[in-house]
Amino acid sequence: MKYPIILFLIAILCVQCMTTSKPIPEKQYGLITEKAMVVSAREEASKIGVEIMKQGGNAFDAMIATDLALLVSYPSAGNIGGGGFMVYRQKDGTIGALDYREKAPLAATKNMYLDAHGNVDSDKSQIGALAVGVPGTIAGLFEVHEKFGTLPFEKLIAPAIRLAEYGVVVTEKQAQNLNDHTNDFKVANKRTIVLDKVWKKEDTIKYPKLTQTLKRIQANGRGEFYKGETANLIVDYVQNLGGIITKEDLASYEVKWRNPVTFEYKNHRIISMPPPSSGGICVAQILKSIEPYDIEQYAHNSIQYMQVITEAERRAYADRSYFLGDPDFVTIPTDSLTSKTYLSRRMASFDWKQATMSSELSRGVFPGYESTETTHYSIVDQFGNSVAVTTTLNSSYGSKVYVEKGGFFLNNEMDDFSAKPGAPNVYGLVGAEANAIAPQKRMLSSMSPTIVEKDGQLKMVLGSPGGSTIITSVIQNILNVLEYDMTMQESVSKPRFHHQWLPDSIKVETSFDTLNFPSLKKLGYNIDQSNTPIIGKVDAILVLPDGRLEGGADPRGDDSADGF
Ligand code: DON
């Protein structure tokens, strides 16, 4: 007789539970595939990369085809006239990183952007021919092909040629972006260029000159860009506009293989880009600074969560500005900067009751240091190889200089140097001697293509554009998945925030919940919601527990996942 009563009570309890407790929201997944995936800024590029893998190509073949497709379909950032970084992990767990970052021209000088009064003329470092660094992308793609490619280069470039020849259909966001930049194009080229028209959704852009350039590269290889007709077109055009890039600059450009920055975060191994990107070191500093805290106990984007992350970010960016630069020119104390002891000492001044003032914080100090002073895509293939690539012209459409006869934009990466100690660049980043301009030096970057492993297995591939906000976008997505168990799509879609030491404010996206702002302000944090509709655009792949792949394509752009 007892049992029916107990069952009755349980039934009442269950009904109560169903009516009073909040339903658990269902997880929102992105595209899920069995074996292989590309997530990039454009649907065409993702599809082209996937098609290459369906034909038997590996992740590196797909990387080359995707990159070339992006330079046609996403000319604001995808590029032939820029540079980038790749972090990779092969199926056997071997890791590495390729640096095909732009370099300062041989005629570059430390004070080349200072006016007669010693002030930075940021127009010169940001728009026009003097802003252009020696491009590295084509050298990077050929290097990847030589080391890891399995399909012929001619085949990998063919889809991009078709895209350029037959045209790319303009999306609404792209039309808006092109229209927003019309005046910049005029300034950079001193006159109207081919893109000077009002664009609308569903228009088609054909690139006849770019088609020819890509065909010449298909026929003549790497040398076409660095020593051939394309090199001549670049040098003539840039020099006519007052730039300083010479044939010697192009002919002497070299990529560098680098050892990734690797570190542990709560039983995961994070693999990211080393200098000349600040990405890996800053991601390591921030995550290792917050590792002692039980992050998941704070609600996502809550006051405490924002405090601890902001304070770690503030300290990392202060170090970035002083210590980091091109490792071929300056000695970087990577081990000290990322050591547990140093970082816990650095966080010791963090006070839950009061924001640290950036004005009272500078770079850290440790013994033994002698001062000497963007689009991202993620790919996993059917063999288990993975690549994370972030590539950039710096600003949207770079220097806005469009090599007319070649059909492409050139970067304005020179602005990533510190033109003068303490003077902010386009991202508000300040730097010092370590990132001063010198001939053939690479400018410091924030690009952070990153791979995460768990128990020796691939777990996540991610990265973002967004200048200085790349680092903080990457760490928030790592935390979203590792600490808050979000799906990859939920993670990339969440609102983000960012602090970079100077200026001393937390930038938040316009979609960010304002509820906690009064409390944060009381604690001494400045909140900046102006001018930041979005922070980063993260394209990522997560390996699900059953081995399938989930794509996170950032809804802030036209980003798209594809796979099989
Ligand atoms: O290398 C860097 O850090 C910058 N040039 C990246 C620029 C960037 O992400 C632009 N994207 N929105």
Residues whose N, C-alpha, C, O or C-beta is under 5 A from the ligand:
A	BS01	DON	T374 T392 N394 D416 L444 S445 S446 M447 P465 G466 G467
